[in-house]
Each structure stands twice: as C-alpha cells, then as structure tokens.
C-alpha cells in the first residue's frame, strides 16, 4: 500500500512540474494555401493523397485522404 502511494505521489509531483508549451494557431486559410499530404508509410516515401484550402480558391482533394502518416504545409498566397 505504501509503495503504491509513494509511486502515485512521485508521478503527481513530476506531472505538476511540467509546464505546457503555448498553443500554436493555424494561419488563416485566406492568407495561406494549406495542404495536407497523406503518405503510405512513416518514411513519407509515397504520397497517396492531398487536400488543400485557402488563397480564395475552392477547396479540393485527390487520392486517399485518410492515413496516420500525414504532413501539413503552409504556402503564402501570392
């Protein structure tokens, strides 16, 4: 019992000392073209789909847009 209580107290003290980093907001879609690329593998060797929005253009997509391997790109509108 004492051992479990000691471990719980140590975990709580460790978690209480960690300060969260500030949240980073996504830029407004009107100012940037926001592209989500979806990959077939963790090494990002093969793009299997993309979605995009922003720059005053209609949103669009192609290919497979559901994958745990993805990356976001923000390109300023010209």
PDB file of N, CA, C and O in Angstrom:
ATOM      1  N   UNK A   1       0.830  -1.184   0.000  1.00  0.00           N
ATOM      2  CA  UNK A   1       0.000   0.000   0.000  1.00  0.00           C
ATOM      3  C   UNK A   1       0.877   1.252   0.000  1.00  0.00           C
ATOM      4  O   UNK A   1       0.653   2.170  -0.789  1.00  0.00           O
ATOM      5  N   UNK A   2       1.880   1.287   0.890  1.00  0.00           N
ATOM      6  CA  UNK A   2       2.755   2.448   0.997  1.00  0.00           C
ATOM      7  C   UNK A   2       3.538   2.653  -0.297  1.00  0.00           C
ATOM      8  O   UNK A   2       3.763   3.785  -0.722  1.00  0.00           O
ATOM      9  N   UNK A   3       3.950   1.547  -0.917  1.00  0.00           N
ATOM     10  CA  UNK A   3       4.713   1.631  -2.163  1.00  0.00           C
ATOM     11  C   UNK A   3       3.858   2.260  -3.281  1.00  0.00           C
ATOM     12  O   UNK A   3       4.355   3.100  -4.031  1.00  0.00           O
ATOM     13  N   UNK A   4       2.589   1.865  -3.399  1.00  0.00           N
ATOM     14  CA  UNK A   4       1.705   2.425  -4.408  1.00  0.00           C
ATOM     15  C   UNK A   4       1.471   3.914  -4.155  1.00  0.00           C
ATOM     16  O   UNK A   4       1.434   4.707  -5.097  1.00  0.00           O
ATOM     17  N   UNK A   5       1.317   4.288  -2.906  1.00  0.00           N
ATOM     18  CA  UNK A   5       1.093   5.689  -2.564  1.00  0.00           C
ATOM     19  C   UNK A   5       2.323   6.528  -2.891  1.00  0.00           C
ATOM     20  O   UNK A   5       2.191   7.658  -3.360  1.00  0.00           O
ATOM     21  N   UNK A   6       3.512   5.992  -2.651  1.00  0.00           N
ATOM     22  CA  UNK A   6       4.754   6.697  -2.958  1.00  0.00           C
ATOM     23  C   UNK A   6       4.904   6.895  -4.465  1.00  0.00           C
ATOM     24  O   UNK A   6       5.287   7.972  -4.921  1.00  0.00           O
ATOM     25  N   UNK A   7       4.602   5.857  -5.225  1.00  0.00           N
ATOM     26  CA  UNK A   7       4.699   5.960  -6.684  1.00  0.00           C
ATOM     27  C   UNK A   7       3.689   6.980  -7.206  1.00  0.00           C
ATOM     28  O   UNK A   7       4.019   7.792  -8.069  1.00  0.00           O
ATOM     29  N   UNK A   8       2.467   6.942  -6.689  1.00  0.00           N
ATOM     30  CA  UNK A   8       1.444   7.892  -7.125  1.00  0.00           C
ATOM     31  C   UNK A   8       1.856   9.327  -6.799  1.00  0.00           C
ATOM     32  O   UNK A   8       1.664  10.226  -7.617  1.00  0.00           O
ATOM     33  N   UNK A   9       2.413   9.545  -5.628  1.00  0.00           N
ATOM     34  CA  UNK A   9       2.852  10.887  -5.240  1.00  0.00           C
ATOM     35  C   UNK A   9       3.998  11.364  -6.125  1.00  0.00           C
ATOM     36  O   UNK A   9       4.041  12.536  -6.500  1.00  0.00           O
ATOM     37  N   UNK A  10       4.918  10.477  -6.462  1.00  0.00           N
ATOM     38  CA  UNK A  10       6.044  10.848  -7.311  1.00  0.00           C
ATOM     39  C   UNK A  10       5.560  11.190  -8.723  1.00  0.00           C
ATOM     40  O   UNK A  10       6.044  12.150  -9.323  1.00  0.00           O
ATOM     41  N   UNK A  11       4.619  10.423  -9.255  1.00  0.00           N
ATOM     42  CA  UNK A  11       4.082  10.714 -10.580  1.00  0.00           C
ATOM     43  C   UNK A  11       3.330  12.039 -10.590  1.00  0.00           C
ATOM     44  O   UNK A  11       3.437  12.810 -11.544  1.00  0.00           O
ATOM     45  N   UNK A  12       2.567  12.306  -9.528  1.00  0.00           N
ATOM     46  CA  UNK A  12       1.835  13.565  -9.453  1.00  0.00           C
ATOM     47  C   UNK A  12       2.804  14.740  -9.358  1.00  0.00           C
ATOM     48  O   UNK A  12       2.607  15.750 -10.034  1.00  0.00           O
ATOM     49  N   UNK A  13       3.838  14.632  -8.541  1.00  0.00           N
ATOM     50  CA  UNK A  13       4.812  15.719  -8.387  1.00  0.00           C
ATOM     51  C   UNK A  13       5.548  15.962  -9.704  1.00  0.00           C
ATOM     52  O   UNK A  13       5.807  17.111 -10.061  1.00  0.00           O
ATOM     53  N   UNK A  14       5.882  14.913 -10.416  1.00  0.00           N
ATOM     54  CA  UNK A  14       6.561  15.058 -11.702  1.00  0.00           C
ATOM     55  C   UNK A  14       5.664  15.720 -12.732  1.00  0.00           C
ATOM     56  O   UNK A  14       6.120  16.568 -13.498  1.00  0.00           O
ATOM     57  N   UNK A  15       4.399  15.342 -12.758  1.00  0.00           N
ATOM     58  CA  UNK A  15       3.461  15.935 -13.688  1.00  0.00           C
ATOM     59  C   UNK A  15       3.127  17.375 -13.348  1.00  0.00           C
ATOM     60  O   UNK A  15       2.839  18.170 -14.244  1.00  0.00           O
ATOM     61  N   UNK A  16       3.159  17.722 -12.078  1.00  0.00           N
ATOM     62  CA  UNK A  16       2.825  19.080 -11.661  1.00  0.00           C
ATOM     63  C   UNK A  16       3.936  20.064 -12.017  1.00  0.00           C
ATOM     64  O   UNK A  16       3.678  21.264 -12.116  1.00  0.00           O
ATOM     65  N   UNK A  17       5.160  19.587 -12.212  1.00  0.00           N
ATOM     66  CA  UNK A  17       6.269  20.495 -12.504  1.00  0.00           C
ATOM     67  C   UNK A  17       6.440  20.745 -14.001  1.00  0.00           C
ATOM     68  O   UNK A  17       7.206  21.627 -14.389  1.00  0.00           O
ATOM     69  N   UNK A  18       5.746  19.991 -14.846  1.00  0.00           N
ATOM     70  CA  UNK A  18       5.859  20.167 -16.287  1.00  0.00           C
ATOM     71  C   UNK A  18       4.955  21.322 -16.705  1.00  0.00           C
ATOM     72  O   UNK A  18       3.758  21.321 -16.420  1.00  0.00           O
ATOM     73  N   UNK A  19       5.532  22.295 -17.375  1.00  0.00           N
ATOM     74  CA  UNK A  19       4.722  23.423 -17.835  1.00  0.00           C
ATOM     75  C   UNK A  19       4.394  23.219 -19.306  1.00  0.00           C
ATOM     76  O   UNK A  19       5.274  22.874 -20.094  1.00  0.00           O
ATOM     77  N   UNK A  20       3.149  23.425 -19.681  1.00  0.00           N
ATOM     78  CA  UNK A  20       2.775  23.227 -21.082  1.00  0.00           C
ATOM     79  C   UNK A  20       3.326  24.335 -21.961  1.00  0.00           C
ATOM     80  O   UNK A  20       3.496  25.472 -21.523  1.00  0.00           O
ATOM     81  N   UNK A  21       3.602  23.983 -23.212  1.00  0.00           N
ATOM     82  CA  UNK A  21       4.062  24.991 -24.167  1.00  0.00           C
ATOM     83  C   UNK A  21       2.848  25.716 -24.732  1.00  0.00           C
ATOM     84  O   UNK A  21       1.755  25.151 -24.770  1.00  0.00           O
ATOM     85  N   UNK A  22       3.022  26.950 -25.168  1.00  0.00           N
ATOM     86  CA  UNK A  22       1.878  27.686 -25.707  1.00  0.00           C
ATOM     87  C   UNK A  22       1.364  27.055 -26.996  1.00  0.00           C
ATOM     88  O   UNK A  22       2.135  26.525 -27.795  1.00  0.00           O
ATOM     89  N   UNK A  23       0.070  27.121 -27.180  1.00  0.00           N
ATOM     90  CA  UNK A  23      -0.539  26.561 -28.384  1.00  0.00           C
ATOM     91  C   UNK A  23      -0.177  27.404 -29.594  1.00  0.00           C
ATOM     92  O   UNK A  23      -0.079  28.628 -29.506  1.00  0.00           O
ATOM     93  N   UNK A  24       0.019  26.744 -30.716  1.00  0.00           N
ATOM     94  CA  UNK A  24       0.315  27.460 -31.948  1.00  0.00           C
ATOM     95  C   UNK A  24      -0.912  27.397 -32.841  1.00  0.00           C
ATOM     96  O   UNK A  24      -1.391  26.314 -33.177  1.00  0.00           O
ATOM     97  N   UNK A  25      -1.411  28.548 -33.219  1.00  0.00           N
ATOM     98  CA  UNK A  25      -2.611  28.615 -34.042  1.00  0.00           C
ATOM     99  C   UNK A  25      -2.255  28.416 -35.512  1.00  0.00           C
ATOM    100  O   UNK A  25      -1.174  28.791 -35.965  1.00  0.00           O
ATOM    101  N   UNK A  26      -3.185  27.822 -36.239  1.00  0.00           N
ATOM    102  CA  UNK A  26      -3.019  27.698 -37.681  1.00  0.00           C
ATOM    103  C   UNK A  26      -3.254  29.061 -38.311  1.00  0.00           C
ATOM    104  O   UNK A  26      -4.097  29.819 -37.831  1.00  0.00           O
ATOM    105  N   UNK A  27      -2.538  29.386 -39.364  1.00  0.00           N
ATOM    106  CA  UNK A  27      -2.803  30.657 -40.045  1.00  0.00           C
ATOM    107  C   UNK A  27      -4.177  30.638 -40.713  1.00  0.00           C
ATOM    108  O   UNK A  27      -4.741  29.571 -40.957  1.00  0.00           O
ATOM    109  N   UNK A  28      -4.703  31.806 -41.002  1.00  0.00           N
ATOM    110  CA  UNK A  28      -5.995  31.920 -41.678  1.00  0.00           C
ATOM    111  C   UNK A  28      -5.897  31.344 -43.090  1.00  0.00           C
ATOM    112  O   UNK A  28      -4.919  31.611 -43.787  1.00  0.00           O
ATOM    113  N   UNK A  29      -6.888  30.560 -43.529  1.00  0.00           N
ATOM    114  CA  UNK A  29      -6.834  29.984 -44.871  1.00  0.00           C
ATOM    115  C   UNK A  29      -6.770  31.042 -45.978  1.00  0.00           C
ATOM    116  O   UNK A  29      -6.245  30.759 -47.055  1.00  0.00           O
ATOM    117  N   UNK A  30      -7.287  32.246 -45.744  1.00  0.00           N
ATOM    118  CA  UNK A  30      -7.241  33.288 -46.765  1.00  0.00           C
ATOM    119  C   UNK A  30      -5.841  33.792 -47.040  1.00  0.00           C
ATOM    120  O   UNK A  30      -5.572  34.289 -48.133  1.00  0.00           O
ATOM    121  N   UNK A  31      -4.943  33.677 -46.079  1.00  0.00           N
ATOM    122  CA  UNK A  31      -3.578  34.171 -46.222  1.00  0.00           C
ATOM    123  C   UNK A  31      -2.601  33.105 -46.724  1.00  0.00           C
ATOM    124  O   UNK A  31      -1.526  33.431 -47.227  1.00  0.00           O
ATOM    125  N   UNK A  32      -2.974  31.853 -46.589  1.00  0.00           N
ATOM    126  CA  UNK A  32      -2.088  30.742 -46.933  1.00  0.00           C
ATOM    127  C   UNK A  32      -2.860  29.659 -47.672  1.00  0.00           C
ATOM    128  O   UNK A  32      -4.062  29.490 -47.470  1.00  0.00           O
ATOM    129  N   UNK A  33      -2.160  28.934 -48.524  1.00  0.00           N
ATOM    130  CA  UNK A  33      -2.676  27.693 -49.071  1.00  0.00           C
ATOM    131  C   UNK A  33      -2.271  26.608 -48.085  1.00  0.00           C
ATOM    132  O   UNK A  33      -1.081  26.379 -47.867  1.00  0.00           O
ATOM    133  N   UNK A  34      -3.237  25.948 -47.498  1.00  0.00           N
ATOM    134  CA  UNK A  34      -2.971  24.904 -46.509  1.00  0.00           C
ATOM    135  C   UNK A  34      -3.146  23.560 -47.195  1.00  0.00           C
ATOM    136  O   UNK A  34      -4.238  23.228 -47.656  1.00  0.00           O
ATOM    137  N   UNK A  35      -2.077  22.791 -47.263  1.00  0.00           N
ATOM    138  CA  UNK A  35      -2.079  21.496 -47.945  1.00  0.00           C
ATOM    139  C   UNK A  35      -1.776  20.408 -46.926  1.00  0.00           C
ATOM    140  O   UNK A  35      -0.815  20.504 -46.162  1.00  0.00           O
ATOM    141  N   UNK A  36      -2.609  19.374 -46.925  1.00  0.00           N
ATOM    142  CA  UNK A  36      -2.359  18.185 -46.110  1.00  0.00           C
ATOM    143  C   UNK A  36      -1.967  17.068 -47.070  1.00  0.00           C
ATOM    144  O   UNK A  36      -2.734  16.704 -47.961  1.00  0.00           O
ATOM    145  N   UNK A  37      -0.783  16.535 -46.881  1.00  0.00           N
ATOM    146  CA  UNK A  37      -0.313  15.422 -47.707  1.00  0.00           C
ATOM    147  C   UNK A  37      -0.423  14.135 -46.903  1.00  0.00           C
ATOM    148  O   UNK A  37      -0.054  14.098 -45.729  1.00  0.00           O
ATOM    149  N   UNK A  38      -0.925  13.092 -47.524  1.00  0.00           N
ATOM    150  CA  UNK A  38      -1.101  11.785 -46.884  1.00  0.00           C
ATOM    151  C   UNK A  38      -0.138  10.797 -47.528  1.00  0.00           C
ATOM    152  O   UNK A  38      -0.024  10.728 -48.752  1.00  0.00           O
ATOM    153  N   UNK A  39       0.552  10.036 -46.689  1.00  0.00           N
ATOM    154  CA  UNK A  39       1.613   9.136 -47.159  1.00  0.00           C
ATOM    155  C   UNK A  39       1.270   7.679 -46.875  1.00  0.00           C
ATOM    156  O   UNK A  39       0.481   7.371 -45.982  1.00  0.00           O
ATOM    157  N   UNK A  40       1.877   6.794 -47.651  1.00  0.00           N
ATOM    158  CA  UNK A  40       1.654   5.357 -47.498  1.00  0.00           C
ATOM    159  C   UNK A  40       2.462   4.770 -46.348  1.00  0.00           C
ATOM    160  O   UNK A  40       2.097   3.724 -45.811  1.00  0.00           O
ATOM    161  N   UNK A  41       3.559   5.430 -45.959  1.00  0.00           N
ATOM    162  CA  UNK A  41       4.414   4.870 -44.914  1.00  0.00           C
ATOM    163  C   UNK A  41       4.999   5.973 -44.042  1.00  0.00           C
ATOM    164  O   UNK A  41       4.898   7.158 -44.359  1.00  0.00           O
ATOM    165  N   UNK A  42       5.609   5.562 -42.947  1.00  0.00           N
ATOM    166  CA  UNK A  42       6.162   6.509 -41.973  1.00  0.00           C
ATOM    167  C   UNK A  42       7.355   7.289 -42.517  1.00  0.00           C
ATOM    168  O   UNK A  42       7.667   8.364 -42.005  1.00  0.00           O
ATOM    169  N   UNK A  43       8.024   6.771 -43.538  1.00  0.00           N
ATOM    170  CA  UNK A  43       9.183   7.469 -44.120  1.00  0.00           C
ATOM    171  C   UNK A  43       8.781   8.529 -45.137  1.00  0.00           C
ATOM    172  O   UNK A  43       9.636   9.223 -45.687  1.00  0.00           O
ATOM    173  N   UNK A  44       7.480   8.653 -45.387  1.00  0.00           N
ATOM    174  CA  UNK A  44       6.945   9.638 -46.341  1.00  0.00           C
ATOM    175  C   UNK A  44       7.551   9.472 -47.733  1.00  0.00           C
ATOM    176  O   UNK A  44       7.893  10.452 -48.394  1.00  0.00           O
ATOM    177  N   UNK A  45       7.676   8.234 -48.164  1.00  0.00           N
ATOM    178  CA  UNK A  45       8.235   7.942 -49.484  1.00  0.00           C
ATOM    179  C   UNK A  45       7.212   8.049 -50.608  1.00  0.00           C
ATOM    180  O   UNK A  45       7.574   8.378 -51.737  1.00  0.00           O
ATOM    181  N   UNK A  46       5.927   7.775 -50.317  1.00  0.00           N
ATOM    182  CA  UNK A  46       4.924   7.751 -51.372  1.00  0.00           C
ATOM    183  C   UNK A  46       3.698   8.546 -50.944  1.00  0.00           C
ATOM    184  O   UNK A  46       3.020   8.190 -49.979  1.00  0.00           O
ATOM    185  N   UNK A  47       3.420   9.630 -51.673  1.00  0.00           N
ATOM    186  CA  UNK A  47       2.215  10.421 -51.419  1.00  0.00           C
ATOM    187  C   UNK A  47       1.031   9.661 -52.010  1.00  0.00           C
ATOM    188  O   UNK A  47       1.051   9.275 -53.178  1.00  0.00           O
ATOM    189  N   UNK A  48      -0.016   9.447 -51.181  1.00  0.00           N
ATOM    190  CA  UNK A  48      -1.192   8.721 -51.665  1.00  0.00           C
ATOM    191  C   UNK A  48      -2.411   9.632 -51.790  1.00  0.00           C
ATOM    192  O   UNK A  48      -3.452   9.205 -52.288  1.00  0.00           O
ATOM    193  N   UNK A  49      -2.290  10.891 -51.340  1.00  0.00           N
ATOM    194  CA  UNK A  49      -3.402  11.818 -51.468  1.00  0.00           C
ATOM    195  C   UNK A  49      -3.067  13.172 -50.877  1.00  0.00           C
ATOM    196  O   UNK A  49      -2.088  13.319 -50.146  1.00  0.00           O
ATOM    197  N   UNK A  50      -3.896  14.168 -51.203  1.00  0.00           N
ATOM    198  CA  UNK A  50      -3.730  15.516 -50.674  1.00  0.00           C
ATOM    199  C   UNK A  50      -5.094  16.186 -50.548  1.00  0.00           C
ATOM    200  O   UNK A  50      -6.033  15.866 -51.276  1.00  0.00           O
ATOM    201  N   UNK A  51      -5.178  17.125 -49.603  1.00  0.00           N
ATOM    202  CA  UNK A  51      -6.303  18.051 -49.524  1.00  0.00           C
ATOM    203  C   UNK A  51      -5.714  19.450 -49.448  1.00  0.00           C
ATOM    204  O   UNK A  51      -4.593  19.636 -48.977  1.00  0.00           O
ATOM    205  N   UNK A  52      -6.489  20.448 -49.922  1.00  0.00           N
ATOM    206  CA  UNK A  52      -5.995  21.819 -49.861  1.00  0.00           C
ATOM    207  C   UNK A  52      -7.154  22.782 -49.712  1.00  0.00           C
ATOM    208  O   UNK A  52      -8.285  22.494 -50.103  1.00  0.00           O
ATOM    209  N   UNK A  53      -6.842  23.947 -49.130  1.00  0.00           N
ATOM    210  CA  UNK A  53      -7.813  25.019 -48.965  1.00  0.00           C
ATOM    211  C   UNK A  53      -7.055  26.331 -48.800  1.00  0.00           C
ATOM    212  O   UNK A  53      -5.901  26.344 -48.371  1.00  0.00           O
ATOM    213  N   UNK A  54      -7.717  27.438 -49.146  1.00  0.00           N
ATOM    214  CA  UNK A  54      -7.137  28.753 -48.928  1.00  0.00           C
ATOM    215  C   UNK A  54      -6.870  29.522 -50.200  1.00  0.00           C
ATOM    216  O   UNK A  54      -7.151  29.042 -51.298  1.00  0.00           O
ATOM    217  N   UNK A  55      -6.324  30.724 -50.052  1.00  0.00           N
ATOM    218  CA  UNK A  55      -5.956  31.626 -51.147  1.00  0.00           C
ATOM    219  C   UNK A  55      -7.153  32.010 -52.013  1.00  0.00           C
ATOM    220  O   UNK A  55      -6.987  32.310 -53.196  1.00  0.00           O
ATOM    221  N   UNK A  56      -8.353  32.005 -51.440  1.00  0.00           N
ATOM    222  CA  UNK A  56      -9.529  32.406 -52.190  1.00  0.00           C
ATOM    223  C   UNK A  56      -9.958  31.419 -53.258  1.00  0.00           C
ATOM    224  O   UNK A  56     -10.800  31.747 -54.095  1.00  0.00           O
ATOM    225  N   UNK A  57      -9.401  30.224 -53.248  1.00  0.00           N
ATOM    226  CA  UNK A  57      -9.723  29.199 -54.240  1.00  0.00           C
ATOM    227  C   UNK A  57     -10.608  28.131 -53.601  1.00  0.00           C
ATOM    228  O   UNK A  57     -10.611  27.982 -52.379  1.00  0.00           O
ATOM    229  N   UNK A  58     -11.363  27.381 -54.418  1.00  0.00           N
ATOM    230  CA  UNK A  58     -12.165  26.297 -53.860  1.00  0.00           C
ATOM    231  C   UNK A  58     -11.277  25.219 -53.237  1.00  0.00           C
ATOM    232  O   UNK A  58     -10.194  24.920 -53.740  1.00  0.00           O
ATOM    233  N   UNK A  59     -11.750  24.652 -52.145  1.00  0.00           N
ATOM    234  CA  UNK A  59     -11.033  23.536 -51.519  1.00  0.00           C
ATOM    235  C   UNK A  59     -11.090  22.328 -52.439  1.00  0.00           C
ATOM    236  O   UNK A  59     -12.025  22.187 -53.227  1.00  0.00           O
ATOM    237  N   UNK A  60     -10.100  21.462 -52.341  1.00  0.00           N
ATOM    238  CA  UNK A  60     -10.079  20.276 -53.191  1.00  0.00           C
ATOM    239  C   UNK A  60      -9.288  19.147 -52.560  1.00  0.00           C
ATOM    240  O   UNK A  60      -8.697  19.298 -51.490  1.00  0.00           O
ATOM    241  N   UNK A  61      -9.290  18.028 -53.234  1.00  0.00           N
ATOM    242  CA  UNK A  61      -8.541  16.859 -52.765  1.00  0.00           C
ATOM    243  C   UNK A  61      -8.364  15.881 -53.914  1.00  0.00           C
ATOM    244  O   UNK A  61      -9.035  15.973 -54.942  1.00  0.00           O
ATOM    245  N   UNK A  62      -7.455  14.954 -53.721  1.00  0.00           N
ATOM    246  CA  UNK A  62      -7.280  13.832 -54.639  1.00  0.00           C
ATOM    247  C   UNK A  62      -6.733  12.660 -53.857  1.00  0.00           C
ATOM    248  O   UNK A  62      -6.102  12.851 -52.818  1.00  0.00           O
ATOM    249  N   UNK A  63      -6.961  11.458 -54.334  1.00  0.00           N
ATOM    250  CA  UNK A  63      -6.389  10.245 -53.747  1.00  0.00           C
ATOM    251  C   UNK A  63      -6.982   9.879 -52.397  1.00  0.00           C
ATOM    252  O   UNK A  63      -8.106  10.256 -52.066  1.00  0.00           O
ATOM    253  N   UNK A  64      -6.208   9.144 -51.633  1.00  0.00           N
ATOM    254  CA  UNK A  64      -6.601   8.662 -50.311  1.00  0.00           C
ATOM    255  C   UNK A  64      -6.313   9.760 -49.303  1.00  0.00           C
ATOM    256  O   UNK A  64      -5.174  10.208 -49.171  1.00  0.00           O
ATOM    257  N   UNK A  65      -7.355  10.197 -48.587  1.00  0.00           N
ATOM    258  CA  UNK A  65      -7.183  11.292 -47.628  1.00  0.00           C
ATOM    259  C   UNK A  65      -7.404  10.841 -46.190  1.00  0.00           C
ATOM    260  O   UNK A  65      -7.806  11.635 -45.341  1.00  0.00           O
ATOM    261  N   UNK A  66      -7.143   9.577 -45.921  1.00  0.00           N
ATOM    262  CA  UNK A  66      -7.200   9.036 -44.574  1.00  0.00           C
ATOM    263  C   UNK A  66      -5.960   8.182 -44.354  1.00  0.00           C
ATOM    264  O   UNK A  66      -5.849   7.083 -44.897  1.00  0.00           O
ATOM    265  N   UNK A  67      -5.031   8.692 -43.559  1.00  0.00           N
ATOM    266  CA  UNK A  67      -3.808   7.962 -43.250  1.00  0.00           C
ATOM    267  C   UNK A  67      -3.224   8.543 -41.972  1.00  0.00           C
ATOM    268  O   UNK A  67      -3.349   9.740 -41.712  1.00  0.00           O
ATOM    269  N   UNK A  68      -2.594   7.704 -41.184  1.00  0.00           N
ATOM    270  CA  UNK A  68      -1.946   8.216 -39.970  1.00  0.00           C
ATOM    271  C   UNK A  68      -0.635   8.920 -40.314  1.00  0.00           C
ATOM    272  O   UNK A  68      -0.080   9.639 -39.484  1.00  0.00           O
ATOM    273  N   UNK A  69      -0.138   8.716 -41.533  1.00  0.00           N
ATOM    274  CA  UNK A  69       1.105   9.354 -41.973  1.00  0.00           C
ATOM    275  C   UNK A  69       0.741  10.573 -42.811  1.00  0.00           C
ATOM    276  O   UNK A  69       0.416  10.443 -43.991  1.00  0.00           O
ATOM    277  N   UNK A  70       0.794  11.749 -42.209  1.00  0.00           N
ATOM    278  CA  UNK A  70       0.402  12.964 -42.899  1.00  0.00           C
ATOM    279  C   UNK A  70       1.307  14.123 -42.496  1.00  0.00           C
ATOM    280  O   UNK A  70       2.024  14.066 -41.496  1.00  0.00           O
ATOM    281  N   UNK A  71       1.250  15.161 -43.296  1.00  0.00           N
ATOM    282  CA  UNK A  71       2.080  16.327 -43.061  1.00  0.00           C
ATOM    283  C   UNK A  71       1.320  17.570 -43.542  1.00  0.00           C
ATOM    284  O   UNK A  71       0.617  17.526 -44.552  1.00  0.00           O
ATOM    285  N   UNK A  72       1.470  18.666 -42.812  1.00  0.00           N
ATOM    286  CA  UNK A  72       0.836  19.934 -43.175  1.00  0.00           C
ATOM    287  C   UNK A  72       1.851  20.883 -43.794  1.00  0.00           C
ATOM    288  O   UNK A  72       2.993  20.977 -43.344  1.00  0.00           O
ATOM    289  N   UNK A  73       1.417  21.580 -44.830  1.00  0.00           N
ATOM    290  CA  UNK A  73       2.254  22.585 -45.475  1.00  0.00           C
ATOM    291  C   UNK A  73       1.479  23.902 -45.542  1.00  0.00           C
ATOM    292  O   UNK A  73       0.286  23.902 -45.844  1.00  0.00           O
ATOM    293  N   UNK A  74       2.141  25.010 -45.265  1.00  0.00           N
ATOM    294  CA  UNK A  74       1.543  26.343 -45.334  1.00  0.00           C
ATOM    295  C   UNK A  74       2.348  27.169 -46.343  1.00  0.00           C
ATOM    296  O   UNK A  74       3.517  27.476 -46.110  1.00  0.00           O
ATOM    297  N   UNK A  75       1.713  27.524 -47.464  1.00  0.00           N
ATOM    298  CA  UNK A  75       2.368  28.295 -48.506  1.00  0.00           C
ATOM    299  C   UNK A  75       1.680  29.657 -48.603  1.00  0.00           C
ATOM    300  O   UNK A  75       0.468  29.704 -48.814  1.00  0.00           O
ATOM    301  N   UNK A  76       2.415  30.771 -48.456  1.00  0.00           N
ATOM    302  CA  UNK A  76       1.769  32.082 -48.564  1.00  0.00           C
ATOM    303  C   UNK A  76       1.130  32.285 -49.928  1.00  0.00           C
ATOM    304  O   UNK A  76       1.675  31.855 -50.945  1.00  0.00           O
ATOM    305  N   UNK A  77      -0.023  32.937 -49.951  1.00  0.00           N
ATOM    306  CA  UNK A  77      -0.681  33.255 -51.215  1.00  0.00           C
ATOM    307  C   UNK A  77       0.135  34.338 -51.924  1.00  0.00           C
ATOM    308  O   UNK A  77       0.697  35.222 -51.277  1.00  0.00           O
ATOM    309  N   UNK A  78       0.195  34.266 -53.247  1.00  0.00           N
ATOM    310  CA  UNK A  78       0.963  35.269 -53.989  1.00  0.00           C
ATOM    311  C   UNK A  78       0.082  36.369 -54.513  1.00  0.00           C
ATOM    312  O   UNK A  78       0.570  37.295 -55.160  1.00  0.00           O
TER     313      UNK A  78
END
